[in-house]
Amino acid sequence: MNKKERERDELHKTIWKIANELRGSVDGWDFKQYVLGLLFYRFISENIENYVNDNQRKAGIADFEYRNISDEEALLGKIQILEEKGFFILPSELFCNIRKSADKNDNLNVVISNVFNNIEASARGTASENDVKGLFDDFTIDNKLGNTVDERNEKLVRLLNAIGELNFGEYTDNNIDLFGDAYEFLMTMYASSAGKSGGEFFTPQEVGELLARIVIMDKTSVNKVYDPACGSGGLLLKFAKILGKENVREGFFGQEINLTTYNLARINMFLHNINYNNFSIERGDTLIHPAHWNDEPFDAIVSNPPYSIKWAGKENPLLINDERFSPAGVLAPSSKADLAFTMHMLSWLSPKGTAAIVEFPGVLYRSGAEQKIRQYMIDNNFIDTVIQLPSDLFFGTSIATCILVLKKNKTDNNILFVDASDECVRNTNKNKLSDDNINNIVDILKNRATIDGKAYLSTYEEIKDNDYNISVNSYLKTHISSEVIDIVEVNKRLAEIVPRQQQLRVELEEIIRELEVDYHE
């Protein structure tokens, strides 16, 4: 097990331990807010501690410990801390100090709520106010933890201790996106029972790494990165991990409509030491109320927008004149916003930039308005590459998605089709991309040539003659290879089929419905 898998395994074991301890007393869907809120509280406390300790030790105070000084003494450095970090926490309100006396505190739930309020209040009237405002809105300590004060306090003590025992070292040195991974694991645990789906909120970290590497290729820096459906911010932070945050010169930009994941994205920025001046995460509907008009265009765009959701479309007469959508002469169907997101990103892509977008496969072949949008992008030579991904990569769906790579500075008018459907390893009950899989796909993109059974460099004329259908299997035969059968693995996979049968049936019915094209769109 490599370092990344060890970190992920430790996180999952801790969350599972907490869930077992609170099983039956806290609804799973509500449980996630306590875990994420207290995880954030711990790491934001350590972030402040490490910053102050490092500065004092550099100044010659070798044994300085921020947690041990008085609140009065700490207030003397509040302005400097706020300027650098964007928020302030008193020593007495650090996670470690609250945890230390938690089992003796009869008002623990009130104390923690006050700490959260004080952290947010510390930024009021400062340059970071908007970046910190509402950060804890989704992490309230309420009666769902218990009917009495004693019940709530007892559960909070257990939560504080379990999260405090996590051994992750320096947060920014972690190989996994802690908050993204915690969110994914919590969604996996509880989404089905709660009747809710969170697949649209999370992109597996390995897929995020592939997207970032496609956009970066051989670059050592980018000006600014953008994700119009940024979820918990994991895709944006892949650039900081791969290039170094200092090599994303003008910052990280994202928009998110969901409150929980919007807050997680801002939290993730702070925890990765992205200065509040270097990120702009906004909440809202990107298609109707885009928040970054003054920041576009972007050299690097990555996104996994929600699949085939409804949007205003032609019901809003203003949208056909919106400069993001009007060049295609038609709007994406009201029932399927996929290509509306794509057109938005294309519009905000710089002349020298690259966008890598996870797409629902239907956008590659559906007719009607979507065919006209594809024709616009292909006739204007904006589509660079189409990559068929393996099935069962994403939580919430087993459908094989694809990646659409857009550029405005292509040196030819060909499109590269890549069949990466077998580039995966089986990880528990899901497929995942290994480092080798990612490297293989990136190498194919760099070579940009036909490879028997794996890649096909198609001419513009071929695509036009194929009615602008750009599904990978239209240009590449499905690759079939012989392999040694592992009967143990076969039995394991068979055991997974039954609980997934209904989900697959629903997804198949959805694909069939999409093939019945509504020509009125």
C-alpha positions, 0 to 999 in steps of 0.5 A, a space after each residue: 500500500 503506497 502513501 496515498 492509499 495509507 492516508 486514505 485508509 486511515 481517514 476511512 477507518 476513522 470516519 467508520 469508527 465514528 459512524 459506528 459509535 454514533 450509529 442509531 443516534 445521529 442520522 447519517 445525512 446529518 452526521 457528515 456535517 459534524 465530521 467535516 465541520 470538526 475536521 475543518 476546525 482541527 486543521 484550521 487550528 493547526 494551520 494558525 498554530 504552525 504559522 505563528 510557531 514558525 514565525 516565532 521560532 525564526 525570530 529566535 524563540 526556539 520553544 514557542 508554542 502558540 497553544 500555551 500563550 494567553 489570549 491577551 498576548 496572542 491579540 498583539 499579533 492579531 492584525 499580522 495573522 489576519 493579513 497573512 491568513 485571513 482569519 484568527 483563532 485565540 489560543 484558548 479556542 484552538 482545537 487542541 485546547 477545546 479538546 483537552 478540557 472537553 469532557 469537563 465542559 458542561 456547555 461544550 456544544 455552546 462553546 464550539 458554536 461560539 468558536 465557529 462564530 468567533 473565527 468568522 467574526 475575526 475577518 469582519 471589516 478585513 480584506 478576507 471578509 467575503 472569503 470567510 463569511 458563512 464558512 461554518 453555516 453548514 456545520 451547526 451544533 444542534 439538537 440532532 446530536 441529542 435531546 439533552 445537553 449531556 447527550 450532545 456533549 458526550 457525542 461531541 467529546 467522542 467526535 473531538 477525540 476521534 478526529 484529534 487522533 487522526 495522524 496526518 502530519 502536515 496537511 499540505 503534504 498529504 497525497 490525498 485531498 482530505 476533505 474531498 476524500 472525506 466527503 466522497 466516503 461520507 456520501 458513499 456511506 449515506 447517500 443511498 439510505 438518505 435517498 440523495 445523490 452526491 455523485 455530481 459533487 465529487 470527482 475521484 482524485 485520480 480523474 482530477 489528476 488526469 484532467 490537470 495533467 491534460 491541461 498542463 501537459 509540459 507547462 511549468 506554470 499557468 496564469 489562473 485555473 477555473 472550474 465552473 462547477 467546482 464542488 469541494 475544490 479538488 480539481 483546482 487544487 490538483 494544479 497546486 499539487 502538481 505545479 506548486 501553488 506559486 506556479 498558479 500565478 494569478 490564482 484559483 477561481 471556481 463557482 458552486 451552487 451547493 452550500 455544503 460543497 461551496 463551503 468545502 471548496 473555500 475550506 480546502 483553499 485555506 487548508 492548502 495555504 492558498 492566500 485569500 487574495 489568490 482564490 475566488 470561490 463564489 456561490 451561485 448558478 454558473 449558467 444563469 449568474 456567472 460570477 467571474 466575468 471580470 476574471 476571464 479568460 482562463 488558460 486552464 479550465 477543468 470541470 466535472 459538471 453535473 450530468 444532464 441536469 435541467 436548466 432554463 435554456 430556451 425558456 429564458 429568452 435572454 440566454 440565446 443572446 448571451 455571448 457564451 451561448 449565442 455563437 452556436 446559434 442554438 441553446 443546449 436542451 432545457 432537459 440537458 445542460 451538459 453542452 451549456 456548461 461546455 459552451 460556457 467554458 469554451 467562451 471563457 477559455 483563453 486563445 492559448 488555453 486548454 479545457 478538460 471536461 468530464 462529459 456524459 457520453 450522450 453529448 457526443 452523439 445525440 442529435 437535435 440542438 446538441 448536434 448543432 452545438 457540436 458542429 459549431 465547435 468542430 467547424 471552428 476547430 475547438 475540439 482537440 481530443 475525446 477520451 473514453 474513460 472506463 465504466 464505474 469510476 464515479 460514485 453515483 453512476 457506473 456509466 462510462 463517461 468521457 473527457 472532452 479536451 478543448 483548445 483554441 490554438 490547434 495546429 491541425 484540424 484533426 481530432 484525436 480519439 482515445 479508448 481508455 476504457 481498459 485503463 483502470 484497476 479494480 479498487 473494492 467495488 469501483 474502478 480507479 485510475 492508477 498512476 500507470 493508467 494516467 501516464 499511459 493516457 497522457 503519453 497517447 495525447 502527447 504523441 497524437 497519432 493513431 495507435 491500433 485499437 487504442 487511438 485514432 487521429 480523425 480528419 475533419 472530413 471524416 467527422 463531418 461525413 459522420 454527421 458530427 458524431 464524436 463518440 469514440 466507438 464510432 472511430 475505434 473498435 472496442 479493444 478485446 484482449 485475452 486474459 487469464 481468468 481469476 475465479 476468485 475475482 470473478 466470484 467477487 465481481 458477481 457478488 457485486 452485480 445483484 445490488 447494482 442490477 436495479 441501478 444499471 437498469 435505471 441507467 439503461 432506461 435513461 440512455 434509451 430515452 436519450 436516443 429517442 431524440 426530441 427534435 423540438 429542443 
